[in-house]
């Protein structure tokens, strides 16, 4: 079976968790996939590896927002040249939510990672909400199957986009266990929160909770990655770090605190668990589904609950470490890839 995977809208360093998803999916399909694959890449992301790929020069990829909008508009309006690239395929997958080119054949699946703009619209501009609704709506309408990354996200797709439940396939993401594994160094008296400064990441309440924690634990530090902005006393912001640096932080921090208000999946808690780092985590959206009972869950709207949860994992880290290691072990990219292959078989059938 010949399967196409379109990554034309991938922007390295900007696409966030969706970039991790598509890169790891392609690598895992290269290891365990059972089909003949063709990956379609933009010129700015020609480094995706794992499967046979071709750079689509007809798609005028750009790193700037105006350039990206123009490229996608041209891809929709002048999609004939792009569609010719798909000839001979039995199925096509659009993992980045946007269907470019728009197709009726071969049968298509698209991935919708989350619908945060529907559940937390106050965090998006009117223009961003309109774009997401138009792009996602068009993709799911033309797709025979819709892939998403959690059961929570699947329910939202059914409820908010009106997609019949029988057309939605929730597939959990995986963890790179060769990279994310326990270390042998000592853990520092520090909390870790790896998150960009997006509104739903809830840094403000975390800072309030940390001030109270530090009053009783004066040596405690809060380490942020990805965050750029002012921080209160005791908070250290490292900005963007490499994946190897992030692994080092997971291995040496006393605990991960993850107060996000929304996640379509939420990989950092699992990555921390795989490195033996105890986790205190929000109970919002998909996070309870992903973490199970291996994280100390809390209401991210309550500073009191954040403080209580962090105190518990700091005071009794070993049970949370053991449960976390067991939980993380059940998430692999190979399982994710095999589930995608099952979707491709459904399409071709």
N, C-alpha and C positions, 0 to 999 in steps of 0.2 A: 504494500500500500504506500502511495506517495503522499506525503503530508507536508504542507507549507506552513511556516511560522513567520508571520510578518512583524518585524520590530522597527518599522520605518519611523515611528514617532519617538524612539528612544533617544534621550538626551543625556549622555554620561554626566554624572555628578549632579544632575538636577532632578531626575526621575525618582530618586529616593528609594523606598522599599520596593517599588515596582521594578527598578533596575536590578536589585538583588534577585527578585523572583525570576525575571526572564533569563538572567545570566546563569543562575543555578539550575533552572529548568533545562536549558539547552545543554549544559554540561552533563546533567544527570541522564537526559535522553541519549546522549552520546555513550554513556556507560551501559544503560540497561534497556534502551528503546529497541523496539522490534520492527520499526518501519524504515522506509527510505525517506529522509527528511531534506528539505531545502529551507534554509533560513534567509530571509530577505532583510538586509541591513541598510541603514542610512550611511552616508559617507562619513559622518562624525562619530560613528560607533562601529567601525570596521574591525574592532578587536574582540568582538564576542566570539568565544571559542567553544568547541565541543561537537559541533555538527557541520556538515558542508554548508557553506554560506556564499551568498553573492551580494555585492554592494549594488544598490539600485540607484544609479546616477540620475535616473529620470525624476527621482524625488529630491527636491531641493531643500535638504535638511538644513537647519539653522539652530544655533544655540540661543539666539535672542528671542524674546517673546514675540515681537512683531514678525520676525522671520519665521518662527514656528507656525504662527497663525496663517501667514501667507502660504507656507508650504502645504499645510493641511487643506487650505481652501483650494489650492491648485490640484492637490491629490484627489479631491472630491469632484471638482468640475472637469478635470482633464485626466480622468482615470483610465482611459483606454490603453495608453502605453503601459501603465502599471499592471492592468489586468492581463495583458499579454504575457507577463512574467509568470502567471499562475497556470498557464495552459499545461495540461497533462497531470494536474494534481487530483487526488481523490478527496482531499479535505484540506481546509485552511483554518489556521488558528490566529486570532488577533489578541495576544496576551496583554496589550497595553490599553485596552478599553475602546480605542478609537479604530473604526474600520476604514482603513485607507489602503488600497482602493475599496470602494463599496462593491460588493459582489453578490450575485445571486447563485453563481456556480463557480467553483465547487462548493459543496455544503460547508458552512462556516460555523465556528464557535468563537465567541469573544469572552474575554475575562473582564469582569467588573470587580475590582479589588475592594471597593467600599462605596458607600453612599453617604459619606459624612455630610455633604452639602444638603442632604434631605433632612437629616436628624439634628444638625447643628448649623442651620443656615446663617446664623448671626456671625459666623466666622468667615463668611465668604462675601465678596462683593456681588452686586446684582449681575454684573457682566460674567463673573466666574460661575455663578449658579446657572445662568442662562446657557453658557457654553457647555457645562457638564451635562445639563439636562438634554440638550440637543445632541451632543456627541454620543452619550451613553444610550439615549433613547433610540437613535438611529442604528447603533451597533446591535443592540439586543433585538430590535425589530427584524433585522436582516439575518440574524444568527439562528441556526437551528437549535443550538444548545448554548447555554450561558454558564461559564465556569466562574466560581468565586472561591474565597479562601477561608470561609468559616460558615457554620450553620447560621450564626447570627446575621452575617451579610446576606446569606441566601434568603432568609425570612424577609429582610428589608427589600431585596430585589423583587420578591413576589408581591409584597404589600405596596411598595412605592412605585414600581415600574410596571406593575400589572403583568409580569411574566408568569405563565402557568408553572406551578411547582414542578411538574414533570419535566420541564425543560432546563431546570437549574441543577448544576452539579457542584456542590461544595467540596473542595479539595484542600486539605491543610498544607501549609508550607512545611519545609524541612529545615534541618540544621546541619551545617558542615561540621561533623564531629571530629574530623581530622584537625580542624582549626580550633574549634571551641571545645576545650577539654580542661580538666583540672590541672593546676600547676603545683609546684612544691614550695613556693615562697610563702612567707608569713603575710597575713592580712593586716592592713592598716586600719586605723580607727576612722574610716571614711565611708560615706554613702556615695553611690554612683547613680547618675541619671543621664543616659545618653539620649538626647532629643534636641531637635532643632527648636527654635523659639517660635513655634506656631502657637496660636491661641489655645488650641485644644490640648496642648501638652501641659498646661496647668502649672507653670513655674511659680506663679504668684502664691498660690496656696502652699506649694512645697516650701517656698522661702519662709512663710509664716510658721509652718510646722517645724522647719529646721531651727529657727530661732528659739523655739520652745525646747527642742531636743538639746540644743547646745547649752541651754541654761543649766541643765542637769548633767550634761556631758561636755564640759568646756573644751576638751581636746578633739571633739568630733569635727570632721570636715565634710563638706558636700562638694563633690567633683562633678562638673558638667562637661559633656562633649556636645559639639554642634551648636551650642548656645553662644550668641553674640549680643551682649547687652550688659547693663549695669547689674552688679550682684552685691548682696549684703555681706556683712562680715562673716568670715569662715567659709565662704563659697568660692571655689576656684574654677574658672572656666577655661577649658583647654581649646575651645574652638573645634574645628574639624580634625579628627585623628584618623590614622590608618586603621585597617582592620586588625593588624597585628598589635598596635597600641591599645585598641579596644579590648582585645583578648587579655592583655596584660592588666588592664584595669579590672576586668571581671575577676581575674585570678587573685588580685591583691586587695580588693575592696571588702569591707566588712559585710556589706549588703547592697543590693540594688533596690532603689525605691522608684516606683513607676506610677505616677499619679495621673496618667493620661485620661482625658474625658472621652476619648473615642479611639478605637483601633479596629481596622477590618480584620486583623489577625493579631499582630503584636509579637515580633520576634525577639526583642531585647530580653524579656523575662526568660524565654527559653534558652537564649544564648548564655545568660548569666547562670541559669541552672546547670547547663552542660559544663560550665567551668567551676562548678561547686560553690557558687555564690548564692547565699540565701536571698530570697526575694519577698519584698512587700509590694503589693500590686493593687491597682485600681480594680474595682469590680464592675467596670463599665463595659458595655458593648460585648465584643468577642473575648475579652480577657479571661473571664471565669471559665469559658469553654476551653481555651488554650492552656491555662495554668492548672485547671483542676484543683485538687487540694494541696498542690505542691508549693503554693505561694500563700502568704498571709494577706488575704484580700481586705480592702477597705473602701469606703465611700469616698471618691475623690473630691466631692464637694465639701467634705467635713475635715477641717484641720485637726479636730480632736481625734478622729479615726486614723488619720495619717500618722499622727504622733504615737498613738497606741500600737498600731501595727509595726512601725519601725522599732519601737522599744521592745516588742516581743521578739522579733527576729534577731535583734542585737543581743538580747539577754539569753536566748536559747537558739543559737545558730545551727547546731548539729542536726536536729530533726528536720529542719527546713532544707539543709544541704542534702541530706540523704533522699528526701522525697523529691527534691528538684532534679537530682541526677537521674533517678528512675523515670521521672516524667519526661525529661528532655530526650532520653534514649529512644522513646517511641516515635519521634519526629525525624524522618530522614528524607533527603531529596530523592532518593531512589524510589521510595513509596509515592512521593508526589509525581514523579515522572511516569510511573506505571499507571497511576490513576488518570493522568492526561492521555496516555496511550489508549486507555479504555474509552475515553471520550472520542478520540479520533476514529476508533473502530465503529462507534455508534454513528458518527457522521457518515462514514463511507458506506455503512449498511443502509 
